[in-house]
């Protein structure tokens, strides 16, 4: 999964420097790209626990020491997950604030189905809404 998320952020990293997968049980994995070779993996195995963050370099680089986030949130309540629920393919959610970076993001999500075509979860990316950020900073 880490490799898939890395590749999803490789073709056009800016503004697509964030890719994620959330399953219907609230488990989550996010990959945030800082640069061509530096990233952060943010997995959460249980829905009621906080995420851990691991910095690493290169696609198969060793994960650094984990940092545990204080805040616990249910990713199934996020606009991107909810927008993808009713969509047959891809859906855009309203602009939101990323809880880690506090930047404006616009989530693009899609359903991820199992072999029987039942929904397993949502995958997507959250491009930074840079032009909207500049507008609000200038106001």
QUIBEL-V220485 format. One record per backbone hydrogen bond with DSSP energy under -1.0 kcal/mol. NH is the residue of the N-H (numbers start at 0). CO is the residue of the C=O. Records with the same first field share a line. If there is no record, write none. Layout:
# QUIBEL-V220485
NH = CO, CO
This chain:
# QUIBEL-V220485
4 = 0
5 = 1
6 = 2
7 = 3
9 = 6
15 = 11
16 = 14
18 = 30
19 = 123
20 = 28
21 = 121
22 = 26
23 = 119
25 = 22
27 = 43
28 = 20
29 = 41
30 = 18
31 = 39
32 = 16
33 = 37
34 = 37
38 = 55
39 = 31
40 = 53
41 = 29
43 = 27
48 = 45
51 = 42
52 = 66
53 = 40
55 = 38
57 = 36
60 = 57
63 = 54
66 = 52
68 = 50
76 = 73
77 = 74
81 = 77
82 = 78
83 = 79
90 = 108
92 = 106
95 = 104
97 = 102
101 = 97
104 = 95
105 = 126
107 = 124
108 = 90
109 = 122
110 = 88
111 = 120
113 = 117
116 = 113
119 = 111
120 = 111
121 = 21
122 = 109
123 = 19
124 = 107
125 = 17
127 = 14
128 = 103
129 = 127
132 = 128
133 = 129
134 = 130
135 = 131
136 = 132
137 = 133
138 = 134
